[in-house]
Amino acid sequence: MKLTIERAALLKALAHAQSVVERRNTIPILSNVLLEAAPGGLAMTATDMDLAIAEQAPADVAMPGATTVSVHTLYDIVRKLPEGAQVEIATGEAEGGDSGSLSLRGGRSRFRLPTLPRDDFPMLGDNAELPHGFSLPAAEMKALIDRTRFAISTEETRYYLNGIYLHAANGAGDGSLRAVATDGHRLARAETALPAGAAGMPGVIVPRKTVGELYKLVQDATDPVAVNLSDTKIRFALDSVVLTSKLIDGTFPDYERVREVARREAQPQEEQPDGVGLEPRERHGQRGAGGRLQGRRHGNRVQRSLSHGYLPAGGRRPGALRAGRCGVADDHPRRRGRCGALRPDADARVIQRAASRPLAEPTDAASAAPALAVLRLAVSEFRCYPQAALEPGAESVVLTGPNGAGKTNLLEAVSFLAPGRGLRRATLAEVERRGARQRWAVAAKVTGPVGPLQIGIGRDPKSGDETERRLVRIDGVAQRGPAALAEHVALSWLTPAMDRLFADGSSGRRRFVDRLVLGFDPAHARRVAAFEQAMRERARLLEAGGADAGWLDALEATMAGEGVAVAAARKTLVDRLAALVDEGEASSGGAFPAPALAMAGELAGWLGAMPALEAEERLAAALKQARRRDAEAGGAGAGPQRDDLAVAYRAKDTPARQCSTGEQKALLIAIVLAHARLVAAERGRAPLLLLDEIAAHLDASRRQALFREIGRIGVQAWMTGTDEMLFAPLNGRARFYRVAEGRLQPR
């Protein structure tokens, strides 16, 4: 292959290609762009396996051919060439040299780049797979995207909201082509006249990344956009560019039912209860429209700031209006912690109703109902329980009974309402009751920001004895995995096994911090898993020997990117907890002393001294330099797996591992309570607390202080113990159950 092309034409095509390709790839060929030279010009194709872009650029082709080369490297080179330069590109064969290289000349610059074979490059399919097609002016396509893309959700757990829902809508006249997007707090809708050929198209969800790339392309497009699609793929062709993408496989919420509720609520004679949020399927009919999700961009919208801690007083369903994820309507006025002003996209009429109500004095969290509570819990074939159920409502729960009665088993069942392996880190097979005739299951009714949720989890009935597959349903809708639970349930726990947290190895402390991080960032578990998988693959390659250097580079780039993100999340959380422990010590009257907290380790130190990108580059370089040593030792000598949580009794300037058992317990409780305060302030929902045998190791004054803090923060705590008298201060404030031989008896 040999050709000459003008710099501006090459740069424009490479700019489109490099934005599709991820900078970090575990598959080397996906970092490359396919160059195909033919008499008609140069064709460039790039893909990440979910999205592909192909573009044709005019070129003087002296010798046809094809190869692949790193798109980001090529883009950076061409971008720095002088304007107006003629760029000469030739493969090694064309110059009688190495077949695995490509030479580039521009101005006075010369470059030689490594290549990979054209046959290894993956393709996404052709037009034969796309039976539906229509054409739309570029200006109308741009308007549809511009009016809806701001509302696309970024939460990975609700993947079906991570794009624009494009469909043909029936209505007056000949119908319309409609685009809808929502993040659960706001909804945007735009439409245009239905083009010819679009009447029979299926409703599809176009991914967020595809929407972003298409929006760039239509900015300066002159030709109409040709759209071809099927149930699984969509293709946009405009000017000399073809963009092909997979579609999101999911069911978009029935937004029309929410809008119908909003229209009814707007009628003065039919006052409707307030509600905010958008949920799939049946939940639309169960929610009001106090949040008034709108299709217009800025119509009827205002921004108004409400002072922290003040909520509308009196009357029926006053509504707690706050920003972001905290924006919920509730049955009772309550203080959820420090939140920002209303967002500009809040509904003007909702704000007007709220502004017309008198303001109450700041509320006390102790008098508020818990932000998150398990209203009902039922288990089947779980540990020692063939069947069991309890309905504590929003109050805390106290489970008492002799050792081995099954108290902790119920706490473990609650812990499965969040991602992870539960408080005992047991396998799915281990929690199944011996002699069970069916797979175990846990069902719970849980409060949430938009009302009660029905959550069901259990072991897949089709799995074998050794198969670990966990099924999750939320409001009857099957989820892709346990990660979906993180959006609805945040919890932390203390168990007797954690009494040695400060004395044992660092891995337990890292898991402890990771569990706390999940209360704020559900994607943290995915990043930890991605880092550990890349680390295991790298270790296997190093152990086997003779691994391809490019493959190791790709794995180490993944480890560096994910590892720095994991370490940064841990460090950020620990730093924020360290700023809150003084408040906890004062609130508890000194019962739970303020610990000194910090993430210790080489990577944590880098993040404290340099930007994250620089730390990422340093980690990648350290991993590359340590390949021989890591091959001999196994694992990796650098990364977040080497960091540790450093804890000290600050007043005594003593490391936690040297403190007494009682002091260690008090420090641990101080950390967990600080985390609960932080979650309540940031997310507007205090987490669940699971406290196993908590009272037995505390003296009377610290027990009293713990119970007071639980009430002040507004958490629902599930506590176990053998002596009911230790929980006497909670009489009237908690539900008591007697547990004996796998049976529950309300007190």
Secondary structure, DSSP 8 states (H G I E B T S, - for coil): -EEEEEHHHHHHHHHHHHHHS-S--SSGGGGEEEEEEETTEEEEEEE-SSEEEEEEE--EEEE-EEEEEEHHHHHHHHHTS-TT-EEEEEETGGGTS-TTEEEEEETTEEEEEEEE-GGG------GGG--EEEEE-HHHHHHHHHTTGGG----GGGGGGSEEEEEEE--STT-EEEEEEE-SS-EEEEEEE--TT-TT---EEEEHHHHHHHHHHHSS--S-EEEEE-SSEEEEEETTEEEEEE---S----HHHHHHHHHHHHSTTS---------SGGGGGG---TT---SSSSTTB------TT--B-SSS---B--SGGG-B--SS----S------TTSBHHHHHHHHTS-B-----GGGS--SS-EEEEEEEEETTEEEEEE--TTSEEEEE-STTSSHHHHHHHHHTTSSSSTTTT--TTTTB-TT-SS--EEEEEE--TTS-EEEEEEE-TTS-TT---EEEEETTEE-SSGGGGGGT--EEEE-GGGGGTTTS-HHHHHHHHHHHHHTT-TTHHHHHHHHHHHHHHHHHHHHH----HHHHHHHHHHHHHHHHHHHHHHHHHHHHHHTTHHHHHHHTTTSS--EEEEEESHHHHHHHHS-HHHHHHHHHHHHHHTHHHHHHH-S-SSSGGG-EEEEEETTTTEEGGGS-HHHHHHHHHHHHHHHHHHHHHHHSS--EEEETT-GGGS-HHHHHHHHHHHHHHT--EEEEES-GGGGGGGTTTEEEEEEETTEEEE-
